[in-house]
Amino acid sequence: MPLARAILGQSMLVIRVKSTDVKLRRHLENLGIMSGAELTPLSFADGNMIIKVHDSRIAIDRDVAENIMVTKNPVCA
């Protein structure tokens, strides 16, 4: 499922990033958002969302969140 549809506060595991934009994929990797990364959606507002990745909070827009495919983290489920 896309990250944009994830449940707030639930730990998610990134399966893949669908975007074909190389700069966007590299930017997300630099932020720690890549296949195998654990993240947690913290809030949604006006089409944007704040997620927790490692010990950082990151804001991303809905279009980017739609391209990040996630699943429930089996360790925390």
All heavy atoms as a GROMACS GRO file, in nm:
protein
  587
    1MET      N    1   0.084  -0.118   0.000
    1MET     CA    2   0.000   0.000   0.000
    1MET      C    3   0.089   0.124   0.000
    1MET      O    4   0.200   0.121   0.053
    1MET     CB    5  -0.094  -0.004   0.120
    1MET     CG    6  -0.043   0.069   0.244
    1MET     SD    7  -0.159   0.078   0.377
    1MET     CE    8  -0.093  -0.050   0.480
    2PRO      N    9   0.039   0.234  -0.056
    2PRO     CA   10   0.116   0.358  -0.052
    2PRO      C   11   0.122   0.415   0.090
    2PRO      O   12   0.028   0.399   0.168
    2PRO     CB   13   0.037   0.452  -0.142
    2PRO     CG   14  -0.056   0.366  -0.219
    2PRO     CD   15  -0.080   0.244  -0.139
    3LEU      N   16   0.230   0.481   0.120
    3LEU     CA   17   0.248   0.543   0.251
    3LEU      C   18   0.135   0.640   0.283
    3LEU      O   19   0.095   0.654   0.398
    3LEU     CB   20   0.384   0.613   0.258
    3LEU     CG   21   0.415   0.688   0.386
    3LEU    CD1   22   0.414   0.596   0.506
    3LEU    CD2   23   0.550   0.757   0.374
    4ALA      N   24   0.081   0.705   0.182
    4ALA     CA   25  -0.026   0.803   0.203
    4ALA      C   26  -0.151   0.740   0.266
    4ALA      O   27  -0.232   0.810   0.324
    4ALA     CB   28  -0.063   0.870   0.071
    5ARG      N   29  -0.165   0.609   0.257
    5ARG     CA   30  -0.281   0.540   0.314
    5ARG      C   31  -0.250   0.467   0.444
    5ARG      O   32  -0.333   0.394   0.497
    5ARG     CB   33  -0.336   0.441   0.212
    5ARG     CG   34  -0.387   0.511   0.088
    5ARG     CD   35  -0.459   0.415  -0.002
    5ARG     NE   36  -0.471   0.478  -0.133
    5ARG     CZ   37  -0.449   0.418  -0.246
    5ARG    NH1   38  -0.413   0.291  -0.248
    5ARG    NH2   39  -0.463   0.482  -0.360
    6ALA      N   40  -0.132   0.486   0.496
    6ALA     CA   41  -0.091   0.418   0.619
    6ALA      C   42  -0.164   0.475   0.740
    6ALA      O   43  -0.210   0.589   0.738
    6ALA     CB   44   0.060   0.430   0.639
    7ILE      N   45  -0.172   0.395   0.844
    7ILE     CA   46  -0.238   0.436   0.968
    7ILE      C   47  -0.140   0.515   1.054
    7ILE      O   48  -0.025   0.475   1.071
    7ILE     CB   49  -0.288   0.312   1.044
    7ILE    CG1   50  -0.391   0.238   0.959
    7ILE    CG2   51  -0.346   0.349   1.180
    7ILE    CD1   52  -0.428   0.102   1.014
    8LEU      N   53  -0.187   0.627   1.107
    8LEU     CA   54  -0.103   0.710   1.193
    8LEU      C   55  -0.053   0.632   1.313
    8LEU      O   56  -0.128   0.556   1.376
    8LEU     CB   57  -0.180   0.832   1.244
    8LEU     CG   58  -0.213   0.939   1.142
    8LEU    CD1   59  -0.294   1.050   1.208
    8LEU    CD2   60  -0.090   0.995   1.078
    9GLY      N   61   0.076   0.647   1.342
    9GLY     CA   62   0.135   0.585   1.459
    9GLY      C   63   0.175   0.440   1.442
    9GLY      O   64   0.235   0.383   1.532
   10GLN      N   65   0.142   0.379   1.328
   10GLN     CA   66   0.175   0.239   1.306
   10GLN      C   67   0.310   0.227   1.234
   10GLN      O   68   0.330   0.287   1.129
   10GLN     CB   69   0.067   0.171   1.224
   10GLN     CG   70   0.089   0.023   1.207
   10GLN     CD   71  -0.030  -0.044   1.142
   10GLN    OE1   72  -0.109   0.018   1.073
   10GLN    NE2   73  -0.044  -0.173   1.166
   11SER      N   74   0.399   0.148   1.288
   11SER     CA   75   0.530   0.128   1.228
   11SER      C   76   0.515   0.057   1.094
   11SER      O   77   0.447  -0.044   1.083
   11SER     CB   78   0.617   0.045   1.322
   11SER     OG   79   0.742   0.022   1.265
   12MET      N   80   0.578   0.113   0.990
   12MET     CA   81   0.568   0.059   0.855
   12MET      C   82   0.708   0.026   0.803
   12MET      O   83   0.807   0.085   0.845
   12MET     CB   84   0.502   0.159   0.761
   12MET     CG   85   0.366   0.210   0.807
   12MET     SD   86   0.242   0.082   0.828
   12MET     CE   87   0.206   0.043   0.660
   13LEU      N   88   0.713  -0.068   0.710
   13LEU     CA   89   0.838  -0.108   0.647
   13LEU      C   90   0.830  -0.072   0.500
   13LEU      O   91   0.733  -0.106   0.432
   13LEU     CB   92   0.858  -0.258   0.664
   13LEU     CG   93   0.992  -0.317   0.626
   13LEU    CD1   94   1.101  -0.263   0.719
   13LEU    CD2   95   0.988  -0.468   0.636
   14VAL      N   96   0.931   0.000   0.449
   14VAL     CA   97   0.931   0.040   0.309
   14VAL      C   98   0.964  -0.081   0.222
   14VAL      O   99   1.066  -0.147   0.243
   14VAL     CB  100   1.034   0.154   0.283
   14VAL    CG1  101   1.038   0.190   0.135
   14VAL    CG2  102   1.001   0.275   0.368
   15ILE      N  103   0.878  -0.108   0.125
   15ILE     CA  104   0.901  -0.216   0.030
   15ILE      C  105   0.982  -0.166  -0.088
   15ILE      O  106   1.079  -0.226  -0.130
   15ILE     CB  107   0.767  -0.274  -0.020
   15ILE    CG1  108   0.687  -0.330   0.096
   15ILE    CG2  109   0.792  -0.380  -0.127
   15ILE    CD1  110   0.545  -0.368   0.059
   16ARG      N  111   0.937  -0.050  -0.143
   16ARG     CA  112   1.010   0.011  -0.254
   16ARG      C  113   0.961   0.153  -0.276
   16ARG      O  114   0.856   0.192  -0.227
   16ARG     CB  115   0.994  -0.070  -0.382
   16ARG     CG  116   0.856  -0.068  -0.440
   16ARG     CD  117   0.845  -0.163  -0.559
   16ARG     NE  118   0.708  -0.168  -0.607
   16ARG     CZ  119   0.668  -0.112  -0.720
   16ARG    NH1  120   0.753  -0.050  -0.798
   16ARG    NH2  121   0.542  -0.119  -0.757
   17VAL      N  122   1.040   0.229  -0.352
   17VAL     CA  123   1.002   0.363  -0.394
   17VAL      C  124   0.976   0.355  -0.544
   17VAL      O  125   1.065   0.320  -0.621
   17VAL     CB  126   1.113   0.466  -0.362
   17VAL    CG1  127   1.074   0.604  -0.411
   17VAL    CG2  128   1.142   0.468  -0.212
   18LYS      N  129   0.852   0.385  -0.586
   18LYS     CA  130   0.811   0.367  -0.725
   18LYS      C  131   0.859   0.477  -0.820
   18LYS      O  132   0.857   0.457  -0.939
   18LYS     CB  133   0.659   0.363  -0.737
   18LYS     CG  134   0.593   0.244  -0.679
   18LYS     CD  135   0.447   0.233  -0.716
   18LYS     CE  136   0.372   0.363  -0.724
   18LYS     NZ  137   0.229   0.347  -0.752
   19SER      N  138   0.896   0.589  -0.771
   19SER     CA  139   0.929   0.704  -0.855
   19SER      C  140   1.041   0.674  -0.954
   19SER      O  141   1.140   0.609  -0.922
   19SER     CB  142   0.970   0.823  -0.768
   19SER     OG  143   1.005   0.932  -0.849
   20THR      N  144   1.025   0.725  -1.076
   20THR     CA  145   1.130   0.712  -1.177
   20THR      C  146   1.221   0.834  -1.177
   20THR      O  147   1.320   0.835  -1.248
   20THR     CB  148   1.068   0.695  -1.318
   20THR    OG1  149   0.983   0.807  -1.345
   20THR    CG2  150   0.988   0.566  -1.327
   21ASP      N  151   1.189   0.933  -1.096
   21ASP     CA  152   1.270   1.054  -1.084
   21ASP      C  153   1.395   1.022  -1.002
   21ASP      O  154   1.388   1.000  -0.881
   21ASP     CB  155   1.188   1.164  -1.017
   21ASP     CG  156   1.262   1.296  -1.006
   21ASP    OD1  157   1.386   1.299  -1.027
   21ASP    OD2  158   1.196   1.397  -0.974
   22VAL      N  159   1.510   1.020  -1.069
   22VAL     CA  160   1.635   0.981  -1.004
   22VAL      C  161   1.671   1.076  -0.890
   22VAL      O  162   1.715   1.033  -0.783
   22VAL     CB  163   1.750   0.974  -1.108
   22VAL    CG1  164   1.882   0.944  -1.040
   22VAL    CG2  165   1.718   0.869  -1.214
   23LYS      N  166   1.650   1.206  -0.911
   23LYS     CA  167   1.683   1.303  -0.806
   23LYS      C  168   1.596   1.282  -0.681
   23LYS      O  169   1.644   1.290  -0.569
   23LYS     CB  170   1.664   1.446  -0.857
   23LYS     CG  171   1.772   1.492  -0.951
   23LYS     CD  172   1.753   1.637  -0.988
   23LYS     CE  173   1.864   1.684  -1.080
   23LYS     NZ  174   1.849   1.826  -1.114
   24LEU      N  175   1.468   1.255  -0.702
   24LEU     CA  176   1.379   1.231  -0.589
   24LEU      C  177   1.419   1.104  -0.515
   24LEU      O  178   1.426   1.103  -0.392
   24LEU     CB  179   1.233   1.219  -0.636
   24LEU     CG  180   1.133   1.182  -0.527
   24LEU    CD1  181   1.130   1.286  -0.416
   24LEU    CD2  182   0.995   1.161  -0.587
   25ARG      N  183   1.448   0.997  -0.588
   25ARG     CA  184   1.488   0.872  -0.524
   25ARG      C  185   1.616   0.891  -0.443
   25ARG      O  186   1.628   0.844  -0.330
   25ARG     CB  187   1.509   0.763  -0.629
   25ARG     CG  188   1.378   0.716  -0.691
   25ARG     CD  189   1.406   0.615  -0.801
   25ARG     NE  190   1.469   0.496  -0.747
   25ARG     CZ  191   1.403   0.385  -0.714
   25ARG    NH1  192   1.274   0.378  -0.731
   25ARG    NH2  193   1.469   0.281  -0.667
   26ARG      N  194   1.713   0.964  -0.498
   26ARG     CA  195   1.838   0.990  -0.428
   26ARG      C  196   1.813   1.074  -0.303
   26ARG      O  197   1.870   1.048  -0.196
   26ARG     CB  198   1.938   1.060  -0.521
   26ARG     CG  199   2.077   1.072  -0.459
   26ARG     CD  200   2.180   1.129  -0.554
   26ARG     NE  201   2.184   1.054  -0.678
   26ARG     CZ  202   2.179   1.109  -0.801
   26ARG    NH1  203   2.170   1.239  -0.815
   26ARG    NH2  204   2.184   1.033  -0.908
   27HIS      N  205   1.726   1.175  -0.315
   27HIS     CA  206   1.694   1.261  -0.201
   27HIS      C  207   1.629   1.178  -0.089
   27HIS      O  208   1.666   1.192   0.028
   27HIS     CB  209   1.602   1.375  -0.244
   27HIS     CG  210   1.562   1.466  -0.134
   27HIS    ND1  211   1.651   1.547  -0.068
   27HIS    CD2  212   1.442   1.488  -0.074
   27HIS    CE1  213   1.588   1.615   0.027
   27HIS    NE2  214   1.461   1.580   0.025
   28LEU      N  215   1.535   1.092  -0.125
   28LEU     CA  216   1.470   1.008  -0.025
   28LEU      C  217   1.570   0.913   0.040
   28LEU      O  218   1.565   0.891   0.162
   28LEU     CB  219   1.354   0.930  -0.088
   28LEU     CG  220   1.234   1.014  -0.130
   28LEU    CD1  221   1.133   0.928  -0.206
   28LEU    CD2  222   1.169   1.082  -0.012
   29GLU      N  223   1.661   0.857  -0.038
   29GLU     CA  224   1.765   0.770   0.019
   29GLU      C  225   1.852   0.846   0.118
   29GLU      O  226   1.887   0.794   0.223
   29GLU     CB  227   1.851   0.710  -0.092
   29GLU     CG  228   1.781   0.602  -0.169
   29GLU     CD  229   1.865   0.546  -0.283
   29GLU    OE1  230   1.984   0.584  -0.295
   29GLU    OE2  231   1.812   0.466  -0.361
   30ASN      N  232   1.885   0.971   0.085
   30ASN     CA  233   1.966   1.053   0.175
   30ASN      C  234   1.892   1.081   0.306
   30ASN      O  235   1.954   1.101   0.411
   30ASN     CB  236   2.006   1.184   0.109
   30ASN     CG  237   2.111   1.165   0.002
   30ASN    OD1  238   2.184   1.067   0.002
   30ASN    ND2  239   2.117   1.258  -0.093
   31LEU      N  240   1.758   1.082   0.300
   31LEU     CA  241   1.677   1.102   0.421
   31LEU      C  242   1.655   0.972   0.497
   31LEU      O  243   1.597   0.972   0.605
   31LEU     CB  244   1.542   1.164   0.384
   31LEU     CG  245   1.546   1.305   0.328
   31LEU    CD1  246   1.408   1.345   0.278
   31LEU    CD2  247   1.596   1.403   0.432
   32GLY      N  248   1.697   0.860   0.438
   32GLY     CA  249   1.681   0.730   0.504
   32GLY      C  250   1.557   0.655   0.458
   32GLY      O  251   1.522   0.551   0.515
   33ILE      N  252   1.489   0.708   0.355
   33ILE     CA  253   1.368   0.643   0.304
   33ILE      C  254   1.407   0.560   0.183
   33ILE      O  255   1.423   0.611   0.072
   33ILE     CB  256   1.260   0.747   0.266
   33ILE    CG1  257   1.228   0.833   0.388
   33ILE    CG2  258   1.136   0.679   0.212
   33ILE    CD1  259   1.141   0.953   0.358
   34MET      N  260   1.424   0.429   0.207
   34MET     CA  261   1.463   0.336   0.101
   34MET      C  262   1.408   0.199   0.136
   34MET      O  263   1.356   0.179   0.245
   34MET     CB  264   1.615   0.332   0.087
   34MET     CG  265   1.685   0.279   0.211
   34MET     SD  266   1.862   0.298   0.207
   34MET     CE  267   1.880   0.462   0.269
   35SER      N  268   1.420   0.107   0.046
   35SER     CA  269   1.372  -0.028   0.068
   35SER      C  270   1.432  -0.085   0.197
   35SER      O  271   1.552  -0.076   0.220
   35SER     CB  272   1.410  -0.115  -0.051
   35SER     OG  273   1.356  -0.243  -0.036
   36GLY      N  274   1.346  -0.138   0.283
   36GLY     CA  275   1.390  -0.197   0.409
   36GLY      C  276   1.389  -0.101   0.527
   36GLY      O  277   1.407  -0.143   0.641
   37ALA      N  278   1.367   0.028   0.503
   37ALA     CA  279   1.367   0.126   0.611
   37ALA      C  280   1.237   0.118   0.690
   37ALA      O  281   1.131   0.089   0.637
   37ALA     CB  282   1.385   0.267   0.555
   38GLU      N  283   1.246   0.146   0.819
   38GLU     CA  284   1.129   0.151   0.906
   38GLU      C  285   1.090   0.296   0.925
   38GLU      O  286   1.175   0.382   0.949
   38GLU     CB  287   1.162   0.090   1.041
   38GLU     CG  288   1.047   0.088   1.138
   38GLU     CD  289   1.085   0.031   1.273
   38GLU    OE1  290   1.176  -0.054   1.279
   38GLU    OE2  291   1.023   0.075   1.372
   39LEU      N  292   0.960   0.326   0.912
   39LEU     CA  293   0.912   0.462   0.935
   39LEU      C  294   0.775   0.458   0.997
   39LEU      O  295   0.706   0.356   0.993
   39LEU     CB  296   0.913   0.544   0.806
   39LEU     CG  297   0.849   0.486   0.680
   39LEU    CD1  298   0.701   0.509   0.681
   39LEU    CD2  299   0.912   0.548   0.559
   40THR      N  300   0.736   0.570   1.056
   40THR     CA  301   0.608   0.580   1.124
   40THR      C  302   0.539   0.711   1.084
   40THR      O  303   0.596   0.818   1.104
   40THR     CB  304   0.627   0.579   1.277
   40THR    OG1  305   0.702   0.464   1.314
   40THR    CG2  306   0.493   0.579   1.349
   41PRO      N  307   0.420   0.704   1.025
   41PRO     CA  308   0.344   0.826   0.996
   41PRO      C  309   0.299   0.892   1.127
   41PRO      O  310   0.241   0.825   1.212
   41PRO     CB  311   0.223   0.777   0.916
   41PRO     CG  312   0.252   0.636   0.878
   41PRO     CD  313   0.352   0.584   0.976
   42LEU      N  314   0.328   1.020   1.141
   42LEU     CA  315   0.292   1.090   1.264
   42LEU      C  316   0.171   1.180   1.250
   42LEU      O  317   0.091   1.193   1.341
   42LEU     CB  318   0.411   1.172   1.315
   42LEU     CG  319   0.536   1.092   1.350
   42LEU    CD1  320   0.649   1.186   1.388
   42LEU    CD2  321   0.508   0.992   1.461
   43SER      N  322   0.158   1.246   1.132
   43SER     CA  323   0.041   1.333   1.113
   43SER      C  324   0.018   1.362   0.965
   43SER      O  325   0.110   1.353   0.883
   43SER     CB  326   0.058   1.466   1.188
   43SER     OG  327   0.161   1.542   1.129
   44PHE      N  328  -0.108   1.392   0.933
   44PHE     CA  329  -0.148   1.433   0.799
   44PHE      C  330  -0.210   1.571   0.810
   44PHE      O  331  -0.288   1.596   0.901
   44PHE     CB  332  -0.256   1.339   0.743
   44PHE     CG  333  -0.209   1.198   0.720
   44PHE    CD1  334  -0.244   1.097   0.808
   44PHE    CD2  335  -0.133   1.166   0.609
   44PHE    CE1  336  -0.204   0.967   0.786
   44PHE    CE2  337  -0.092   1.036   0.587
   44PHE     CZ  338  -0.127   0.936   0.676
   45ALA      N  339  -0.178   1.660   0.716
   45ALA     CA  340  -0.239   1.793   0.716
   45ALA      C  341  -0.227   1.855   0.578
   45ALA      O  342  -0.118   1.863   0.522
   45ALA     CB  343  -0.172   1.884   0.819
   46ASP      N  344  -0.340   1.897   0.522
   46ASP     CA  345  -0.343   1.967   0.393
   46ASP      C  346  -0.268   1.892   0.283
   46ASP      O  347  -0.197   1.953   0.203
   46ASP     CB  348  -0.287   2.109   0.407
   46ASP     CG  349  -0.367   2.193   0.504
   46ASP    OD1  350  -0.490   2.175   0.508
   46ASP    OD2  351  -0.307   2.274   0.575
   47GLY      N  352  -0.280   1.762   0.278
   47GLY     CA  353  -0.214   1.684   0.173
   47GLY      C  354  -0.069   1.652   0.201
   47GLY      O  355  -0.004   1.585   0.121
   48ASN      N  356  -0.017   1.699   0.311
   48ASN     CA  357   0.121   1.669   0.348
   48ASN      C  358   0.121   1.574   0.468
   48ASN      O  359   0.021   1.559   0.536
   48ASN     CB  360   0.196   1.797   0.386
   48ASN     CG  361   0.200   1.894   0.271
   48ASN    OD1  362   0.232   1.857   0.159
   48ASN    ND2  363   0.167   2.018   0.298
   49MET      N  364   0.234   1.512   0.492
   49MET     CA  365   0.243   1.428   0.610
   49MET      C  366   0.379   1.441   0.674
   49MET      O  367   0.477   1.477   0.609
   49MET     CB  368   0.211   1.283   0.576
   49MET     CG  369   0.304   1.213   0.484
   49MET     SD  370   0.246   1.048   0.432
   49MET     CE  371   0.213   0.967   0.583
   50ILE      N  372   0.383   1.414   0.802
   50ILE     CA  373   0.508   1.411   0.877
   50ILE      C  374   0.530   1.266   0.916
   50ILE      O  375   0.440   1.200   0.968
   50ILE     CB  376   0.502   1.502   1.001
   50ILE    CG1  377   0.485   1.647   0.957
   50ILE    CG2  378   0.629   1.485   1.085
   50ILE    CD1  379   0.466   1.744   1.070
   51ILE      N  380   0.651   1.217   0.888
   51ILE     CA  381   0.686   1.080   0.921
   51ILE      C  382   0.810   1.078   1.008
   51ILE      O  383   0.891   1.170   1.003
   51ILE     CB  384   0.708   0.994   0.794
   51ILE    CG1  385   0.820   1.052   0.709
   51ILE    CG2  386   0.581   0.979   0.716
   51ILE    CD1  387   0.859   0.967   0.590
   52LYS      N  388   0.822   0.973   1.086
   52LYS     CA  389   0.942   0.953   1.168
   52LYS      C  390   1.027   0.848   1.098
   52LYS      O  391   0.979   0.738   1.069
   52LYS     CB  392   0.905   0.906   1.307
   52LYS     CG  393   1.024   0.883   1.396
   52LYS     CD  394   0.981   0.834   1.532
   52LYS     CE  395   1.104   0.802   1.615
   52LYS     NZ  396   1.067   0.732   1.738
   53VAL      N  397   1.151   0.884   1.067
   53VAL     CA  398   1.247   0.791   1.008
   53VAL      C  399   1.369   0.795   1.097
   53VAL      O  400   1.429   0.901   1.116
   53VAL     CB  401   1.286   0.833   0.865
   53VAL    CG1  402   1.386   0.736   0.806
   53VAL    CG2  403   1.163   0.845   0.777
   54HIS      N  404   1.406   0.682   1.153
   54HIS     CA  405   1.512   0.673   1.254
   54HIS      C  406   1.475   0.767   1.367
   54HIS      O  407   1.369   0.751   1.425
   54HIS     CB  408   1.648   0.703   1.193
   54HIS     CG  409   1.683   0.612   1.078
   54HIS    ND1  410   1.708   0.478   1.093
   54HIS    CD2  411   1.691   0.636   0.945
   54HIS    CE1  412   1.732   0.423   0.976
   54HIS    NE2  413   1.722   0.516   0.883
   55ASP      N  414   1.554   0.866   1.399
   55ASP     CA  415   1.521   0.960   1.506
   55ASP      C  416   1.484   1.097   1.452
   55ASP      O  417   1.484   1.195   1.526
   55ASP     CB  418   1.640   0.974   1.603
   55ASP     CG  419   1.661   0.848   1.685
   55ASP    OD1  420   1.562   0.776   1.710
   55ASP    OD2  421   1.776   0.821   1.724
   56SER      N  422   1.451   1.105   1.323
   56SER     CA  423   1.419   1.232   1.259
   56SER      C  424   1.273   1.238   1.219
   56SER      O  425   1.211   1.137   1.192
   56SER     CB  426   1.504   1.250   1.133
   56SER     OG  427   1.639   1.250   1.163
   57ARG      N  428   1.221   1.360   1.216
   57ARG     CA  429   1.086   1.384   1.163
   57ARG      C  430   1.102   1.455   1.030
   57ARG      O  431   1.174   1.554   1.020
   57ARG     CB  432   1.005   1.470   1.259
   57ARG     CG  433   0.974   1.398   1.386
   57ARG     CD  434   0.902   1.486   1.483
   57ARG     NE  435   0.886   1.415   1.608
   57ARG     CZ  436   0.776   1.418   1.679
   57ARG    NH1  437   0.673   1.491   1.640
   57ARG    NH2  438   0.767   1.351   1.791
   58ILE      N  439   1.032   1.403   0.930
   58ILE     CA  440   1.046   1.454   0.794
   58ILE      C  441   0.907   1.485   0.739
   58ILE      O  442   0.814   1.405   0.756
   58ILE     CB  443   1.116   1.349   0.705
   58ILE    CG1  444   1.255   1.319   0.760
   58ILE    CG2  445   1.123   1.396   0.561
   58ILE    CD1  446   1.322   1.201   0.696
   59ALA      N  447   0.893   1.598   0.670
   59ALA     CA  448   0.768   1.634   0.605
   59ALA      C  449   0.779   1.599   0.456
   59ALA      O  450   0.879   1.630   0.393
   59ALA     CB  451   0.741   1.783   0.622
   60ILE      N  452   0.676   1.531   0.405
   60ILE     CA  453   0.671   1.500   0.263
   60ILE      C  454   0.530   1.530   0.212
   60ILE      O  455   0.434   1.530   0.290
   60ILE     CB  456   0.708   1.354   0.232
   60ILE    CG1  457   0.618   1.256   0.307
   60ILE    CG2  458   0.853   1.326   0.266
   60ILE    CD1  459   0.641   1.112   0.269
   61ASP      N  460   0.517   1.556   0.082
   61ASP     CA  461   0.384   1.584   0.028
   61ASP      C  462   0.316   1.454  -0.016
   61ASP      O  463   0.377   1.350  -0.025
   61ASP     CB  464   0.388   1.688  -0.083
   61ASP     CG  465   0.453   1.641  -0.211
   61ASP    OD1  466   0.483   1.520  -0.224
   61ASP    OD2  467   0.474   1.725  -0.299
   62ARG      N  468   0.188   1.464  -0.042
   62ARG     CA  469   0.106   1.347  -0.074
   62ARG      C  470   0.155   1.275  -0.199
   62ARG      O  471   0.153   1.153  -0.205
   62ARG     CB  472  -0.039   1.388  -0.091
   62ARG     CG  473  -0.132   1.269  -0.108
   62ARG     CD  474  -0.274   1.310  -0.109
   62ARG     NE  475  -0.374   1.259  -0.024
   62ARG     CZ  476  -0.375   1.155   0.055
   62ARG    NH1  477  -0.268   1.084   0.069
   62ARG    NH2  478  -0.479   1.119   0.124
   63ASP      N  479   0.200   1.350  -0.301
   63ASP     CA  480   0.248   1.288  -0.425
   63ASP      C  481   0.368   1.197  -0.398
   63ASP      O  482   0.378   1.088  -0.453
   63ASP     CB  483   0.284   1.394  -0.529
   63ASP     CG  484   0.163   1.471  -0.577
   63ASP    OD1  485   0.051   1.415  -0.571
   63ASP    OD2  486   0.179   1.587  -0.619
   64VAL      N  487   0.458   1.242  -0.315
   64VAL     CA  488   0.576   1.161  -0.280
   64VAL      C  489   0.531   1.041  -0.198
   64VAL      O  490   0.575   0.928  -0.222
   64VAL     CB  491   0.680   1.245  -0.203
   64VAL    CG1  492   0.793   1.157  -0.152
   64VAL    CG2  493   0.735   1.356  -0.291
   65ALA      N  494   0.440   1.062  -0.103
   65ALA     CA  495   0.392   0.953  -0.018
   65ALA      C  496   0.320   0.845  -0.099
   65ALA      O  497   0.326   0.727  -0.065
   65ALA     CB  498   0.299   1.008   0.090
   66GLU      N  499   0.256   0.883  -0.208
   66GLU     CA  500   0.188   0.786  -0.294
   66GLU      C  501   0.289   0.695  -0.366
   66GLU      O  502   0.254   0.585  -0.408
   66GLU     CB  503   0.100   0.856  -0.398
   66GLU     CG  504  -0.026   0.915  -0.342
   66GLU     CD  505  -0.130   0.811  -0.302
   66GLU    OE1  506  -0.125   0.696  -0.351
   66GLU    OE2  507  -0.216   0.845  -0.219
   67ASN      N  508   0.412   0.740  -0.381
   67ASN     CA  509   0.514   0.662  -0.450
   67ASN      C  510   0.600   0.576  -0.357
   67ASN      O  511   0.688   0.505  -0.404
   67ASN     CB  512   0.605   0.755  -0.532
   67ASN     CG  513   0.536   0.806  -0.654
   67ASN    OD1  514   0.487   0.728  -0.735
   67ASN    ND2  515   0.529   0.937  -0.669
   68ILE      N  516   0.577   0.585  -0.228
   68ILE     CA  517   0.651   0.504  -0.131
   68ILE      C  518   0.560   0.389  -0.089
   68ILE      O  519   0.459   0.409  -0.022
   68ILE     CB  520   0.694   0.587  -0.008
   68ILE    CG1  521   0.781   0.705  -0.052
   68ILE    CG2  522   0.765   0.500   0.094
   68ILE    CD1  523   0.811   0.804   0.059
   69MET      N  524   0.596   0.269  -0.132
   69MET     CA  525   0.514   0.151  -0.102
   69MET      C  526   0.562   0.089   0.030
   69MET      O  527   0.680   0.067   0.050
   69MET     CB  528   0.525   0.048  -0.215
   69MET     CG  529   0.490   0.105  -0.352
   69MET     SD  530   0.334   0.195  -0.358
   69MET     CE  531   0.217   0.065  -0.336
   70VAL      N  532   0.464   0.065   0.120
   70VAL     CA  533   0.497   0.014   0.253
   70VAL      C  534   0.408  -0.104   0.291
   70VAL      O  535   0.305  -0.129   0.226
   70VAL     CB  536   0.480   0.126   0.360
   70VAL    CG1  537   0.576   0.240   0.336
   70VAL    CG2  538   0.337   0.177   0.364
   71THR      N  539   0.447  -0.172   0.394
   71THR     CA  540   0.368  -0.278   0.455
   71THR      C  541   0.383  -0.265   0.606
   71THR      O  542   0.476  -0.198   0.654
   71THR     CB  543   0.412  -0.417   0.406
   71THR    OG1  544   0.320  -0.515   0.454
   71THR    CG2  545   0.552  -0.450   0.451
   72LYS      N  546   0.293  -0.328   0.681
   72LYS     CA  547   0.306  -0.326   0.827
   72LYS      C  548   0.440  -0.389   0.864
   72LYS      O  549   0.481  -0.490   0.807
   72LYS     CB  550   0.194  -0.405   0.893
   72LYS     CG  551   0.060  -0.341   0.879
   72LYS     CD  552  -0.045  -0.426   0.946
   72LYS     CE  553  -0.182  -0.370   0.922
   72LYS     NZ  554  -0.286  -0.458   0.978
   73ASN      N  555   0.506  -0.330   0.962
   73ASN     CA  556   0.633  -0.383   1.008
   73ASN      C  557   0.605  -0.510   1.087
   73ASN      O  558   0.541  -0.505   1.193
   73ASN     CB  559   0.706  -0.280   1.094
   73ASN     CG  560   0.846  -0.319   1.124
   73ASN    OD1  561   0.888  -0.431   1.102
   73ASN    ND2  562   0.924  -0.225   1.175
   74PRO      N  563   0.651  -0.627   1.039
   74PRO     CA  564   0.620  -0.751   1.108
   74PRO      C  565   0.678  -0.762   1.248
   74PRO      O  566   0.627  -0.833   1.332
   74PRO     CB  567   0.678  -0.859   1.016
   74PRO     CG  568   0.778  -0.789   0.932
   74PRO     CD  569   0.733  -0.646   0.923
   75VAL      N  570   0.785  -0.688   1.277
   75VAL     CA  571   0.848  -0.691   1.408
   75VAL      C  572   0.757  -0.626   1.511
   75VAL      O  573   0.748  -0.668   1.625
   75VAL     CB  574   0.986  -0.621   1.405
   75VAL    CG1  575   1.045  -0.611   1.543
   75VAL    CG2  576   1.079  -0.694   1.310
   76CYS      N  577   0.687  -0.518   1.471
   76CYS     CA  578   0.605  -0.442   1.564
   76CYS      C  579   0.456  -0.474   1.551
   76CYS      O  580   0.376  -0.418   1.623
   76CYS     CB  581   0.625  -0.292   1.540
   76CYS     SG  582   0.794  -0.240   1.574
   77ALA      N  583   0.417  -0.560   1.457
   77ALA     CA  584   0.274  -0.586   1.433
   77ALA      C  585   0.210  -0.666   1.542
   77ALA      O  586   0.262  -0.726   1.625
   77ALA     CB  587   0.256  -0.657   1.299
   0.00000   0.00000   0.00000
